[in-house]
Amino acid sequence: MLRLMTASVLLATLPAAAFAQATPKAPASAQVCVSCHGPKGISFVVGTPSLAGQPDIFTQYQLVFMRDGQREPGTMKPFVRNLTDENIRELGAYYAALPPPPAQKAPGEVDEARVQALMGPRRCGSCHKEDFSGQGESARLAGQRADYLAKSLADFKAGARRGRGMAAMMEVAVTLQDDEIKMIAIWLARKP
């Protein structure tokens, strides 16, 4: 009993920082990612997603899709083409271990009831989780850049980008109007 009390007293006197999660060490392959995706995986570049807090397997799939030509990598083409499977596994694990981005202060009007009416029947929470923190091969949407989310939804709608599996994202996005895409993107960006 005395040991338990001593341990409790010792733990109570430690600073809260002693319990804070240490930032994982970036793999060498992540050094090139920093200029666009940010030093801690939070992007400040228009049109560039934040990677911090993305599910490990989601990041891995996207990198494989880009490397192998199943997804157009744009400016990332010279970087992804030389990634090894080991590099991809390291990057997935690294970005998943980083704290996710905070809720964004995305400008624009949002009609909460309309967003719910649009997203509810599409069952967005079943793949991306109810809090939109992502899981498995489904991206974290909460706190993501609104401009990137809007572009992604527009790309899914146009068939320029596909999700893994049965093209679920294309089916979800195809009937959305441009103003609806923008409003959904702003709403998701503002989520913690």
C-alpha positions in Angstrom: 0.0 0.0 0.0 2.9 2.4 0.9 4.5 1.7 -2.5 1.2 2.5 -4.3 0.9 5.8 -2.4 4.5 6.7 -3.0 4.1 6.0 -6.8 0.9 8.1 -6.8 2.7 11.0 -5.1 5.6 10.7 -7.5 3.4 10.7 -10.6 1.4 13.7 -9.3 4.6 15.8 -8.9 5.8 15.1 -12.5 5.1 17.9 -15.0 2.4 17.3 -17.5 5.0 17.5 -20.3 6.5 14.3 -19.0 3.3 12.5 -20.2 3.0 14.4 -23.5 3.4 12.2 -26.6 6.9 12.7 -28.1 6.9 13.7 -31.7 8.1 10.7 -33.8 11.3 11.0 -35.6 10.8 11.6 -39.3 12.2 9.0 -41.7 14.7 10.3 -44.2 12.1 9.8 -47.0 9.9 12.5 -45.3 12.5 15.3 -45.7 11.3 16.1 -49.2 7.6 16.2 -48.0 8.2 19.1 -45.6 8.3 22.0 -48.1 4.7 21.3 -49.1 3.1 19.2 -46.4 4.7 21.1 -43.5 7.4 20.1 -41.0 4.8 18.4 -38.7 2.5 17.2 -41.5 0.3 20.3 -41.4 0.1 22.0 -44.8 0.1 25.8 -45.3 0.3 25.5 -49.1 -2.9 26.0 -51.0 -4.2 22.8 -52.6 -1.9 20.6 -50.6 -3.3 18.3 -48.0 -2.2 18.0 -44.4 -0.9 14.5 -43.7 -0.6 14.6 -39.9 -3.0 12.2 -38.3 -4.0 10.4 -41.5 -4.6 6.7 -41.1 -1.4 4.7 -41.8 -2.9 2.5 -44.5 -4.7 5.4 -46.2 -1.4 7.2 -46.7 0.3 4.0 -47.9 -2.4 3.3 -50.5 -2.3 6.9 -51.8 1.5 6.8 -52.2 1.3 3.4 -54.0 -1.5 4.7 -56.3 0.6 7.7 -57.2 3.9 5.8 -57.6 2.3 3.1 -59.7 0.3 5.5 -61.9 -3.2 4.8 -60.6 -3.5 8.3 -59.3 -2.1 11.4 -61.0 0.6 12.7 -58.6 1.0 16.1 -60.2 4.1 17.9 -58.8 4.8 14.8 -56.6 5.6 12.7 -59.6 9.4 13.0 -59.3 9.3 12.2 -55.6 6.9 9.3 -55.5 8.3 7.3 -58.5 11.4 6.3 -56.5 9.7 5.5 -53.2 10.3 1.9 -52.1 7.7 -0.2 -50.4 9.7 0.3 -47.2 9.7 4.1 -47.7 5.9 4.0 -48.1 5.5 2.0 -44.9 7.7 4.4 -43.0 5.8 7.5 -44.3 2.4 5.9 -43.5 3.4 5.1 -39.9 5.2 8.5 -39.4 2.3 10.7 -40.5 -0.3 8.5 -38.7 1.7 9.1 -35.4 1.7 12.9 -35.7 -1.0 14.9 -34.0 -3.8 15.8 -36.5 -4.3 19.4 -37.6 -6.5 21.6 -35.5 -9.9 22.7 -36.8 -9.3 25.3 -39.6 -10.8 28.8 -39.7 -12.1 28.2 -43.2 -14.0 31.3 -44.4 -17.5 30.9 -45.9 -21.1 30.3 -45.1 -22.2 26.9 -43.8 -25.8 25.8 -43.4 -25.4 23.0 -40.8 -28.8 21.5 -41.5 -28.1 21.4 -45.3 -24.7 19.8 -44.7 -26.3 17.1 -42.5 -29.0 16.5 -45.1 -26.4 16.1 -47.8 -23.9 13.9 -45.8 -26.4 11.8 -43.8 -27.9 9.8 -46.7 -24.4 9.4 -48.2 -23.3 7.7 -45.0 -19.9 9.6 -44.9 -19.4 8.7 -41.3 -19.5 4.9 -42.0 -16.2 5.0 -43.8 -14.6 8.2 -42.4 -16.0 7.6 -38.8 -18.6 9.8 -37.2 -16.0 12.3 -36.1 -14.4 12.2 -39.5 -11.0 11.2 -38.0 -10.6 8.5 -40.7 -9.9 4.8 -40.4 -8.2 2.2 -42.5 -8.1 3.2 -46.1 -10.5 6.1 -45.5 -9.0 9.6 -45.1 -9.1 11.8 -42.1 -11.3 14.8 -43.2 -11.7 16.7 -39.9 -9.3 19.7 -39.9 -8.2 19.1 -43.5 -7.7 22.2 -45.7 -11.1 23.3 -47.2 -9.5 24.0 -50.6 -8.1 20.5 -50.8 -11.3 18.9 -49.6 -13.3 20.8 -52.3 -10.8 19.8 -55.0 -10.9 16.2 -53.9 -14.7 16.0 -54.0 -14.8 17.8 -57.4 -12.2 15.3 -58.7 -14.2 12.3 -57.4 -17.3 13.8 -59.0 -15.6 14.3 -62.4 -14.1 10.8 -62.2 -10.5 12.2 -62.2 -9.9 10.5 -58.9 -11.2 7.3 -57.5 -11.3 5.7 -54.1 -10.2 2.2 -53.4 -12.8 -0.4 -53.9 -16.1 0.1 -55.6 -15.8 3.7 -56.5 -17.8 4.7 -53.5 -16.5 8.3 -53.5 -17.5 8.8 -57.1 -21.0 7.6 -56.3 -21.1 9.9 -53.2 -19.9 13.0 -55.1 -21.5 12.7 -58.5 -24.8 14.4 -57.6 -23.3 17.2 -55.5 -23.5 20.7 -56.8 -20.4 23.0 -56.7 -21.8 25.1 -53.8 -22.6 22.0 -51.9 -19.1 20.7 -52.3 -17.7 24.0 -51.1 -20.0 24.1 -48.0 -19.2 20.4 -47.1 -15.5 21.2 -47.4 -15.7 24.2 -45.2 -17.8 22.3 -42.6 -15.2 19.4 -42.5 -12.3 21.8 -42.3 -13.8 23.4 -39.2 -14.2 20.1 -37.4 -11.6 19.4 -34.6 
